[in-house]
Amino acid sequence: MNAQKLLWGLVALFAVETVAGVFYQNLASTVLQLATMIAFMLLHGALRYRVEGIVVFAVICLVVSNIFENLGVASGFPFGPYHYTDALGPKLFYVPLMIGPAYLSVGYMAWVLGTILTGDVRRGAGAFSTFATPFVAAFIMVLWDLTMDPSASTVQKWWIWESGGGFFGVPVSNYLGWFLTVYVFMQLFALYLRARAPVPELLQPKSYFIQAIAMYAIVALGFVLTFLVEDSAPVTDATGAAWLSGDIYETAAITGLFTMMFVVVLAAIKVVQRLNPSQGEVSAWRRQD
């Protein structure tokens, strides 16, 4: 089986796991989804950056995210006061082991979409793509947390916002902290690529980029499906503020559709049109499907 077929198989498997995870929400289903996303990230990333490059991405992401997350729990900076419960399993210091792979898998999808929308970062890249691409990709990553965090914290209680917050118990500081964390590790990766990016063995077809777009779209549509099947019940945050879980799920569906899926549409249009030759995308997609 060639790499493209295997990648499409992982996309299909992730779609099935996402649907199953909506109906059978538990730690095991979450682990399976993360494992599939990580497998996709490693294979997909190795085709573009070789094994060396995607390993660098993974190391930077895991180290930076774990430092910021542990600092956040210990001090409240940069996310605001919060702590993790035991719902996500074993921890490294204050932070569950599952958090790093979550940053890594969705962060990679966000990175790919950022390169589609803004420009690839290659060895010797100019200042625009080197700094604009991680900046845009960080926004794309935070859209996921914007959609996910109220249900994960206020409903599922995977973590607790100790002072609550206006967005169904989540404070604005969380999203500012997320953006900082993600931007730092993506900017470091961009600087690595500018200095010593590996040259890929093959130029990739458009379908290669559609695969990453599809993975991000599945993540977004999972929130819509959750809204459609979940019942509504009263929930409270750490301050005692009361919400209805149905309202949280509906807001997540709306946010996923009109932020995450908007990025999906923009990226798909860019891939189909093969725009921005000055930024390098066209040269990277020149081989025919």
Buried (B, 14 or more C-beta within 10 A) or exposed (E): EEBBEBBBBBBEBBBEBBBEBBEEEEEEBBBBBBBBBBBBBBBBBBBBBBEEBBBBBBEBBBEBBBBBBBBBBEEBEBBBBBBBEEBBEEBEEBBBEBBBBBBBBBBBBBBBBBBBBBBBBBEEBBEEBBBBBBBBBBBBBBBBBBBBBBBBBBBBBBBBBBBBBEBBBBBEBBBBBBBBBBBBBBBBBBBBBBEEBBEBEEEBBBBBBBBBBBBBBBBBBBBBBBBEEBEBEEBEBBEEBEBBBBBBBBBBBBBBBEBBBEBBEBBBEBBEEBBBEEBBBBEBBEEEE
